[in-house]
Amino acid sequence: MKLLPTLITAAALLVAATAQAQTKWDLPAAYPAGNFHSVNLAEFAADVDKATAGKLKITVHPGASLFKAPEIKRAVQGGQAQIGEVLLVNFQNEWQIFGADGLPFLADSWEKAAKLWQVQKPMLERKLAEQGMMVLYAVPWPPQGIYSKRPLASAADLKGIKWRAYSPATSRIAELVGAQPVTVQAAEVSQAFATGVAESMMSSGSTGWDAKLHEHVKFWYDTQAWLPKNAVLVNMTAFKALDKPTQDALMKAGADAEKRGWAASQKANGETLDKLKAGGMAILPPSPQLKADMAKVGDTLLKEWLEKAGPEGKALVDAFAK
């Protein structure tokens, strides 16, 4: 009969080990499964699974299937999801530094975007720590251009046009050029352009290809305005509940995903623009007048942002300019 307690103990240990092996996290994301950000997330989750020998399993929920884009940050903060991907500029109204990489023409190349991230990241880490979160990694979108159903010779041609806005900065651009801002999340872009709810927007080739915009829009102007970043945030309580080897594996997988993601962003830029062109969209450089007009818009946005961001914003821009 002495065997029974031993078997019970062994069974209990097995249950405990299995429970530990089945730590499951949900990772909500706003973009389609085929988008390079989502593909990178899937590879990241696979890396974590492999590195932890199945101890931590992360399920990626692309296409805003678990939470809509504006809800993901709050879901991670509140523990409804342990980890999630957000577009930082969506949260500029909460804290201006979130919107730094959405300022037109401040960081308009991958090299400048990387420099801005080095300056922005420590500030972000402090802010997120106050909110019970940490940033695991960030990956930029390709440079933003202007999609339009009609040709654009200058910013005056945007007057009255229905302009898809997805952040405070994109709404403000619409106001400055006299367009009508319409809030449309990434998952709804295709339908918005198909039904005439939106006629123009600033976004990357990747977003345009995801939404098959070549079916509804004939022009894309390569203004290279900014490279907004998606950041993967982790709930700090969930992170601390992991053992040290699992934490280390998660951090390494995040670092690998960041490096891989930046390369994928550059690759996606060329590939998606080529696909849009093949689909009948004209991929064009902006006219000198359109370029000059948008540069003025950028100057206005930077001035307004600095007024709102205060000393923090000035410190960021000064450090970036060095």
N, C-alpha and C positions, 0 to 999 in steps of 0.2 A: 504493500500500500504506500510505501515511501516514494514509489515512482510517480504517484499522482501529483503531489505538490511540484515535483520537478517538471512534469509535463505542463502543468499550469503556468509555472514560471517561464518555461521556454516559449509557450504559446503567447504569453504576455509580452515577452521580449520581441517575438516575431511581429506581433501587432504593432508595437511601438516602432520597430524598425520600418515596417511597411508604411506607417503613418508619416514617418520622417521622410521616407523615400517619395511620398506622394504630396509633398508641399506644392500646392498649385497656385499660380498667379494668373490673373487676367490682365491683358495688355490691350486696352482700347486704342484705336487709331482712326483717323478721319478719312484716310485716302484709300482708293481701290487696291485690291490685292496685287494687281499687276504694276502699281506704281513703284518706282525704285526705292522709295522710303519704306513701303510695306514689305517689299522683297527683302530689304536689309533687316527689317524687324524679324522676319521669319528665320533668316539665317542666324541672327542674334539668339533667338529662342532655341534654335537647334544647337548652337554652340554651348549655351548654358546647360541644356539637357545632357549633352555629351560630357562636358567638363565636370558635372556634378554626378555623373553616373545615374541620372534620373531622379536625383534627390530634389531638384527644383525644376518643375515643369511650367513653362510660360505659354499660355494660349493667346495668340494674337487675334484680335477682332478688328479686321480692317473695314473700310467703307462706312464708318460711323454706325456700325451694326450693334454695338453695345451702348455707347454714349455718343451724342452729337458732339461735334468739335468744341463748341464753347463749354461743354459740360465735363470734359475729360479732366481738366486740372482739378476741379472741385471733387471729382470722384476719387482721384488719387489722394488728395489731401484728406478726404473724409474716410478713406479706407474701403470705399466701395469697389475700387480696383487697386491692386498693390503697385501697379506700374502703368504708365500711359504715355502716349506721344502727343505733344501739343505744338501748335504753331505759336511761337512766343509773341509775335506782334498782336495776336488776338487779345492779349491781356494788358495792352499799353495803358488803358484807362485806370487799371488797378495800380500800376506802378510804371512810370515812364520808361525805366530802363529795359523793360520787356520789349519795348518798341524800337530800341536803338537800331536794330538791323533792318528796320522797315523805313528808315529815313532815306528818301531818294538821293542817290548819288554820293552818299557818305562813304559807303563801302560797295563799290560797283564791280568787283572782280573777286575770284576765289581767294587770291592772295590777300586782298584787303579784308575780305570777310573773315579769313583766318586770324588776321591781326586784331580785328574787332572782337572776335570771340575770346581771344586771350585777355583782353581788357574787360570784357563784359562778364565772363564766367565767374571770377571771384565775387563780384557784386551779386550775381545771381545766386551763388551758393549761400551767401549770407542771408539773403531775402527768403529763399526757399527753406532754409533751416528754421527760420522763425515760424514758417507755416507747416513745419513737420514733414518736410520733403527734402530730397536731394536730387541734383541733376546728374544723370548717368553719362549721357553723351548728347551731342547735337550735330545735325547735318543740314547744310544749306540747300535751298532750292536753287535751280539755275537762275541766271539773271532775268529780271522781270521786263517784259515788253508790253506794248499796248495792242490788244485785240480790238478790232473794230469792224462792224458790218459795212462801213463806208470809208472811203479813202480819207486820210488825214494829211493836210499840208501844214497845219499849225494847230495850236491848242484851241483856237477859235472854232475849229471844225467839231470839237467835242461838245459845244454848247447845246444843251437840251437833250443830249444823248443819254439813254438809260445805262448807267454805269454800275457794274457789279462791284460792291464793296464788301470786304471781309475783315477789315480792321479799322481802327480810328484814322490811321494815316490814309488809307485808300478812300475813306469817306471824305476826308478833308481835301484830298486832291480833286475829287468830284466837285466840291463846293468852289474851289479856286478856279477851275476851268469852266464852271457854269453847267456841268453835267448833272443829271439826276441820280444820286446815289441810291442803290437798291441792295439791301443786305442779302447775300446769297452764299450759303456754305458750299464747300467743295463738292460734296455729294450731290448737290442740286444744280451745278453749273450747266450741265448738258440740257436739262429740261428748261432752265431759265432762258438760254439762248434759243432753244428750239421754239419756244412759245412767245418770244419777243419781250419777256420780262426784263432781259438784259440785252444790250446791243454792243457793249464795249467793256473792257476791264484791263487792268494791269496784272499780268501773271506770267508764269514761265511756259516754255514749250511743253513741259511735262504735264501741267494741268490742262493745257489745251488738248493734248493728245488723249489724256484720260477721259475728257469730256467729248471727244470726237468733234471738236469745234470746227474742223474743216468742212463739216456738213452744213454749217450755219453761218460761218464767218469767213470773209474773204481776205482779210488783211491782218498781219502782225508786224508791228514796228519794233525793231531791236534797240530799245532805248537803254538796256542794261542798267536799269534804275537802282535795283538793290537785290540782295540775295537773302531773303528771310530764312530763318532757321527753324526746323522742327527740333524740339528737345524731348528726350525721354526722361521722365520724372519718376522717382521711386518714393513710395511712402516710407518714412524713416522707421516707423514702428515695425513694419513688415520686414525691412532690411535688417534691423537689429535682432529680429527673431531668428534669423538664419545663423547657422554656425559659421565660424571664421573661414574654413575652406570654401564654403558655399558663397560667402560674401566676396572672397577673393576671386572666385571663378566668375561671378557676376560682373565685378569691376573689370576684369580682363576682357570678358566678352563685350562689354560696353566700349572699352578702348579700341578693340578690334573693329567693332561696328562703326565707330566714328571714322576711323581711317578708311574703311571700306566704303562708307557712305559718301565721303567727300569725293572719292574717285568716281563713284557711281553717278553722282550729281553732274560731274563734268561730262561723263559719257552720255548720260540721258539727255543733256542739252542738245548735243549734235544729233543724236538719233531721233528725238521727238520732233525737232524742227524739220528734219529731212522727211519724216513721215507726214507731217502737216503739209509740207510743200508738195509731196507726191499726191496728196489728197486734194490738191487744188488751191491751197492757201498761198497767197503771196507773202513771202518772208522778206521784209524790206528794211533798209536803214532809215532812221528818221530823217526828215528834211532838216536843213540847218535851222529853219524857223521853229519847227516842232521841238528840236533838241534844245534850242535857246529858251523856248517857252517853258519846257519841262524843268530846265535848270533853275529858272526863276521860282517855279513851284517848289522845287527842292530847297532853295534858299529860305523861302517863307516857312516851310515845314520845320526846318532845322532851327530857325529863330524861335518859332512858337514852342517847339519841343524843349529847347534850352530854358525858356521862361518857366515852363511847367516842371521840368526835371530838377531845376535849381542846382545847388552845388554838386550833387551826385552826377547830373548830366554833364556839367562843365568838366568835372574830373575825368569822366569817361572820354569825352571828345578831345580833351587836352592830351590824355594818355595815348589815344589813338593817333593823334596828329604827330606825335614824336617820331 
